[in-house]
């Protein structure tokens, strides 16, 4: 989006995400997809929210589609009408898909159907790696081929920096087998795709126990702590070869000894409020924190969060969570775009789009 705004002018680029699987309130009770909300806020998009994100799959909607309680033809027409509005007067319009090519098939509105109905080509995006990434891209391309939707090329995202030259070389060769060009090979940047403290609040359904100064802080890794206080303090004091910066510790809320040990350690070692670690207390409903611990947490120098679930479930929720960029953190969004943009081959993409337009 940002690349094309620079190329064509900010008022000459449209955007929409036809189908969303998650929802946020865009204001006045209008529910839209989080990616569409991010684009609208960050890029100050003026189109009505309902056109940026015409269909969101709220609870119960999938069953309603399957039971024919919702007319698929009408929904497709609504998406097409929104596309006409957001693309009117624009040189180019970005249409963001949802997941792989077949997502939405149970509704009768998958990505390939939408692309065909809108008369637009697609760019396939795969994640990291080589073999499994290629297999995934090959399956998706075949799906679009079945609908006779032109594929401009492929982009490989979140590639380990150490493997970037290798993946770029072999994916260029692999793309030729699919009869499309490689249009980008983007390195993975640690920390950008981890949840912020604000994300974790939503994930756990609990407000931060500490001050919310660090609501946008993100952690590089999570460390489960079930050991004795003595061994934990050895860890904190550097007697073991463990990197603590950017680590969020997870322990049960009943382990007051570990909680107070961490707070005491940080208060004695850190003079600023920018300590990079954090703490998540699981099973917060199972144990009552002593008042002295509550008071210390409220004023401590690092973020402390709460989870009602067990320690194991808390870790599972974090592991399975897919973080989204937050419009409340524009600096992070800008930083991420600056790192991605040099690795997308815009000229090749536009050249391919011009060549394939004759196939539509």
C-alpha positions as CSV (number, residue, x, y, z in Angstrom):
1,X,0.0,0.0,0.0
2,X,2.7,2.4,1.0
3,X,4.8,1.6,-2.0
4,X,2.0,2.3,-4.5
5,X,1.0,5.5,-2.6
6,X,4.6,6.8,-3.2
7,X,4.5,5.7,-6.8
8,X,1.0,6.9,-7.8
9,X,0.2,9.5,-5.1
10,X,-1.7,8.9,-1.9
11,X,-5.1,9.9,-3.3
12,X,-4.7,7.6,-6.3
13,X,-4.5,4.2,-4.5
14,X,-7.6,2.4,-3.3
15,X,-7.9,-0.4,-0.7
16,X,-10.3,-3.0,0.5
17,X,-10.4,-6.3,2.2
18,X,-13.6,-8.0,0.9
19,X,-13.9,-10.8,3.5
20,X,-12.6,-10.7,7.1
21,X,-12.4,-13.4,9.6
22,X,-11.8,-11.2,12.7
23,X,-13.6,-8.0,13.6
24,X,-13.0,-4.7,15.4
25,X,-15.3,-1.8,15.9
26,X,-14.5,1.0,13.5
27,X,-16.8,3.4,15.3
28,X,-20.5,3.9,15.5
29,X,-21.0,0.1,15.8
30,X,-19.5,-0.6,12.3
31,X,-17.6,-3.9,12.5
32,X,-14.8,-4.4,10.1
33,X,-11.7,-6.5,9.6
34,X,-8.6,-5.4,11.7
35,X,-6.4,-5.2,8.6
36,X,-8.9,-2.9,7.0
37,X,-9.1,-0.8,10.2
38,X,-5.3,-0.5,10.3
39,X,-5.1,0.6,6.7
40,X,-8.0,3.1,7.2
41,X,-6.4,4.7,10.3
42,X,-2.8,4.7,9.2
43,X,-3.4,5.9,5.7
44,X,-6.3,8.1,6.5
45,X,-8.6,6.4,4.0
46,X,-11.8,8.4,3.4
47,X,-14.1,5.7,2.0
48,X,-16.8,4.5,4.3
49,X,-15.7,1.6,6.6
50,X,-18.4,-0.6,5.1
51,X,-16.7,-0.4,1.7
52,X,-13.2,-1.0,3.0
53,X,-14.5,-4.2,4.6
54,X,-17.9,-5.2,3.2
55,X,-18.1,-8.7,4.7
56,X,-16.9,-9.9,8.1
57,X,-17.6,-13.4,9.3
58,X,-19.1,-12.8,12.7
59,X,-20.2,-15.7,14.9
60,X,-23.0,-17.7,13.4
61,X,-22.6,-16.3,9.9
62,X,-20.9,-19.4,8.4
63,X,-23.9,-21.6,9.5
64,X,-26.3,-19.1,8.1
65,X,-24.5,-19.3,4.7
66,X,-24.5,-23.1,4.7
67,X,-28.3,-23.1,5.6
68,X,-28.9,-20.8,2.7
69,X,-30.3,-18.1,5.0
70,X,-28.0,-15.6,3.3
71,X,-28.0,-15.1,-0.5
72,X,-24.5,-15.6,-1.8
73,X,-25.2,-13.7,-5.0
74,X,-26.3,-10.6,-3.1
75,X,-23.2,-10.7,-0.9
76,X,-20.9,-10.9,-4.0
77,X,-22.8,-8.0,-5.6
78,X,-22.3,-6.0,-2.4
79,X,-18.5,-6.7,-2.5
80,X,-18.5,-5.7,-6.2
81,X,-20.3,-2.5,-5.5
82,X,-17.9,-1.6,-2.7
83,X,-15.0,-2.3,-5.1
84,X,-16.4,0.1,-7.6
85,X,-16.6,2.8,-4.9
86,X,-13.1,2.3,-3.5
87,X,-11.5,2.0,-6.9
88,X,-13.3,4.9,-8.5
89,X,-10.9,7.5,-9.8
90,X,-7.9,5.5,-8.6
91,X,-4.9,4.4,-10.6
92,X,-4.5,1.2,-8.7
93,X,-6.5,-0.6,-6.0
94,X,-5.1,-3.1,-3.4
95,X,-7.5,-5.9,-2.6
96,X,-6.3,-7.9,0.4
97,X,-7.2,-11.6,0.5
98,X,-8.0,-13.7,3.5
99,X,-5.7,-16.7,4.2
100,X,-5.1,-19.2,1.4
101,X,-6.9,-19.3,-1.9
102,X,-9.7,-21.5,-0.7
103,X,-10.6,-19.6,2.4
104,X,-14.4,-18.8,2.3
105,X,-15.3,-21.8,0.1
106,X,-17.9,-22.9,2.6
107,X,-19.6,-19.6,2.1
108,X,-19.3,-19.8,-1.7
109,X,-17.1,-16.7,-1.6
110,X,-13.5,-17.8,-1.6
111,X,-10.5,-15.6,-2.7
112,X,-10.5,-17.0,-6.2
113,X,-14.2,-16.3,-6.7
114,X,-13.8,-12.8,-5.5
115,X,-10.8,-12.2,-7.8
116,X,-12.7,-13.5,-10.7
117,X,-15.8,-11.5,-10.0
118,X,-13.8,-8.3,-9.5
119,X,-11.7,-9.0,-12.7
120,X,-8.4,-8.7,-10.9
121,X,-5.1,-10.7,-10.9
122,X,-3.5,-12.0,-7.7
123,X,-0.1,-12.1,-6.1
124,X,0.6,-15.2,-3.9
125,X,2.3,-14.8,-0.6
126,X,4.0,-17.7,1.2
127,X,5.8,-17.8,4.5
128,X,9.5,-18.5,5.0
129,X,11.3,-21.7,4.1
130,X,11.7,-23.5,0.7
131,X,10.1,-26.9,0.2
132,X,6.9,-26.6,2.1
133,X,6.5,-22.9,1.1
134,X,6.8,-23.9,-2.6
135,X,4.3,-26.7,-2.1
136,X,1.8,-24.3,-0.6
137,X,2.3,-21.7,-3.3
138,X,1.9,-24.4,-6.0
139,X,-1.4,-25.6,-4.5
140,X,-2.7,-22.1,-4.3
141,X,-1.7,-21.3,-7.9
142,X,-3.5,-24.3,-9.2
143,X,-6.6,-23.2,-7.3
144,X,-6.5,-19.9,-9.1
145,X,-5.7,-21.5,-12.4
146,X,-8.9,-23.6,-12.0
147,X,-10.9,-20.3,-11.8
148,X,-8.9,-18.8,-14.7
149,X,-7.6,-16.0,-12.5
150,X,-4.2,-14.7,-13.6
151,X,-1.4,-15.0,-11.0
152,X,1.2,-12.2,-11.4
153,X,3.8,-13.9,-9.3
154,X,4.9,-14.9,-5.8
155,X,6.3,-13.3,-2.7
156,X,8.0,-15.2,0.1
157,X,7.6,-13.5,3.5
158,X,9.3,-13.9,6.8
159,X,12.5,-15.6,5.5
160,X,15.3,-16.1,8.1
161,X,17.9,-13.5,7.3
162,X,20.7,-16.1,7.3
163,X,18.8,-18.0,4.6
164,X,17.7,-15.1,2.5
165,X,20.2,-15.4,-0.4
166,X,19.5,-19.2,-0.7
167,X,15.7,-18.9,-0.6
168,X,15.8,-16.1,-3.1
169,X,17.9,-18.1,-5.5
170,X,15.9,-21.3,-5.4
171,X,12.5,-19.6,-5.2
172,X,13.4,-17.7,-8.4
173,X,14.0,-21.1,-10.1
174,X,11.0,-22.6,-8.5
175,X,8.7,-19.8,-9.6
176,X,9.7,-20.5,-13.2
177,X,8.3,-24.0,-12.8
178,X,5.0,-22.3,-11.9
179,X,5.4,-20.0,-14.9
180,X,5.4,-16.9,-12.8
181,X,8.2,-14.6,-11.5
182,X,9.4,-14.1,-7.9
183,X,8.1,-10.7,-6.9
184,X,9.7,-10.4,-3.5
185,X,11.7,-12.1,-0.8
186,X,11.2,-10.5,2.6
187,X,13.4,-11.2,5.6
188,X,11.9,-12.0,9.0
189,X,12.3,-9.3,11.6
190,X,12.1,-10.6,15.1
191,X,9.6,-8.9,17.4
192,X,7.3,-7.4,14.8
193,X,5.0,-10.4,14.7
194,X,4.9,-10.9,18.5
195,X,1.8,-9.7,20.4
196,X,2.0,-6.4,22.2
197,X,0.9,-6.1,25.9
198,X,-2.3,-4.6,24.6
199,X,-2.8,-7.6,22.3
200,X,-2.3,-9.9,25.3
201,X,-4.9,-8.0,27.3
202,X,-7.4,-8.8,24.6
203,X,-6.2,-12.4,24.3
204,X,-6.5,-13.1,28.0
205,X,-9.6,-10.9,28.6
206,X,-7.8,-9.1,31.5
207,X,-6.5,-5.6,32.0
208,X,-2.8,-5.1,32.8
209,X,-2.1,-5.3,36.5
210,X,0.7,-2.8,36.2
211,X,0.7,0.7,34.8
212,X,-0.3,0.8,31.1
213,X,2.8,2.8,30.0
214,X,4.1,-0.2,28.3
215,X,0.9,-1.3,26.5
216,X,2.7,-1.4,23.1
217,X,5.7,-3.3,24.3
218,X,6.5,-6.5,22.6
219,X,8.6,-9.4,23.8
220,X,11.1,-11.5,21.8
221,X,10.5,-14.7,23.8
222,X,8.5,-16.2,26.6
223,X,10.1,-18.1,29.5
224,X,8.1,-20.5,31.8
225,X,9.2,-20.3,35.4
226,X,8.4,-23.2,37.7
227,X,11.7,-23.5,39.5
228,X,12.7,-22.5,43.1
229,X,13.2,-18.9,44.0
230,X,17.0,-19.5,44.5
231,X,17.4,-20.9,41.0
232,X,15.3,-18.1,39.5
233,X,17.5,-15.5,41.2
234,X,20.6,-17.2,39.8
235,X,19.0,-16.8,36.4
236,X,18.2,-13.1,36.9
237,X,21.7,-12.4,38.3
238,X,23.3,-13.8,35.2
239,X,24.8,-16.9,36.8
240,X,23.4,-18.9,33.8
241,X,24.0,-18.2,30.2
242,X,20.4,-17.0,29.5
243,X,19.5,-13.8,27.6
244,X,16.9,-11.9,29.6
245,X,16.4,-8.8,27.5
246,X,13.0,-8.9,25.7
247,X,11.9,-12.0,27.8
248,X,8.4,-12.2,29.3
249,X,8.3,-14.6,32.2
250,X,5.2,-16.7,32.8
251,X,4.4,-18.2,36.3
252,X,1.4,-19.1,38.3
253,X,-0.2,-16.3,40.4
254,X,0.3,-18.4,43.5
255,X,4.1,-18.1,43.2
256,X,4.4,-14.9,45.2
257,X,8.0,-15.7,46.0
258,X,9.0,-15.5,42.3
259,X,6.8,-12.4,41.7
260,X,8.4,-10.5,44.5
261,X,11.9,-11.8,43.6
262,X,11.6,-10.4,40.0
263,X,10.2,-7.1,41.3
264,X,12.9,-6.7,43.9
265,X,15.6,-7.6,41.3
266,X,14.4,-5.0,38.8
267,X,14.0,-2.3,41.4
268,X,17.5,-2.8,42.6
269,X,19.2,-3.1,39.2
270,X,17.2,-0.8,36.9
271,X,17.1,3.0,37.2
272,X,14.7,3.7,34.3
273,X,11.2,2.5,33.4
274,X,12.5,0.8,30.2
275,X,13.3,-2.6,31.5
276,X,12.7,-5.0,28.6
277,X,11.3,-7.9,30.5
278,X,7.7,-8.6,31.5
279,X,5.6,-11.0,33.6
280,X,2.4,-12.9,33.0
281,X,0.6,-14.4,36.0
282,X,-1.5,-17.4,35.1
283,X,-4.5,-18.8,37.1
284,X,-5.2,-15.3,38.4
285,X,-8.6,-16.5,39.7
286,X,-7.1,-19.4,41.6
287,X,-5.0,-17.4,44.0
288,X,-5.3,-14.1,45.8
289,X,-2.2,-12.0,45.7
290,X,-1.1,-10.5,49.0
291,X,-1.8,-6.7,49.3
292,X,2.0,-6.0,49.4
293,X,2.4,-7.9,46.1
294,X,-0.5,-6.0,44.5
295,X,0.9,-2.7,45.5
296,X,4.3,-3.5,44.2
297,X,2.9,-4.7,40.9
298,X,0.8,-1.5,40.4
299,X,4.0,0.6,40.7
300,X,6.6,-1.7,39.2
301,X,8.9,-0.7,36.3
302,X,7.9,-3.5,33.9
303,X,4.5,-4.7,32.4
304,X,2.6,-7.3,34.4
305,X,-0.3,-9.1,32.9
306,X,-2.9,-11.6,34.1
307,X,-4.4,-14.7,32.6
308,X,-7.4,-16.6,34.1
309,X,-6.3,-19.9,32.4
310,X,-3.8,-22.5,33.5
311,X,-0.1,-21.9,32.8
312,X,-0.1,-24.5,30.0
313,X,-3.2,-22.9,28.3
314,X,-1.7,-19.5,28.7
315,X,1.4,-20.6,26.8
316,X,-0.7,-22.3,24.2
317,X,-2.8,-19.1,23.6
318,X,0.4,-17.1,23.0
319,X,1.9,-19.7,20.7
320,X,-1.2,-19.9,18.5
321,X,-1.8,-16.1,18.4
322,X,-1.2,-14.2,15.2
323,X,-0.3,-10.6,16.0
324,X,-1.6,-7.7,13.9
325,X,-0.1,-4.3,13.5
326,X,-1.8,-1.8,15.8
327,X,-2.9,1.6,14.4
328,X,-2.2,3.0,17.9
329,X,1.5,2.2,17.3
330,X,2.3,4.1,14.0
331,X,6.0,4.2,14.7
332,X,6.1,0.4,14.6
333,X,4.0,0.2,11.5
334,X,6.3,2.7,9.7
335,X,9.4,0.9,10.8
336,X,8.0,-2.4,9.5
337,X,7.1,-0.9,6.2
338,X,10.6,0.6,5.8
339,X,12.1,-2.8,6.3
340,X,9.8,-4.6,3.9
341,X,9.6,-2.2,1.0
342,X,13.2,-2.7,-0.4
343,X,12.5,-6.4,-0.8
344,X,9.3,-6.1,-3.0
345,X,10.0,-5.9,-6.7
346,X,7.4,-3.2,-7.6
347,X,8.5,-2.6,-11.2
348,X,8.4,-6.3,-12.0
349,X,4.9,-6.5,-10.4
350,X,3.5,-3.6,-12.4
351,X,5.1,-5.0,-15.6
352,X,3.5,-8.4,-15.0
353,X,0.1,-6.7,-14.3
354,X,0.2,-4.9,-17.6
355,X,1.1,-8.0,-19.4
356,X,-1.6,-10.1,-17.7
357,X,-4.4,-7.5,-18.0
358,X,-5.1,-8.8,-21.5
359,X,-6.0,-12.2,-20.0
360,X,-8.8,-10.8,-17.8
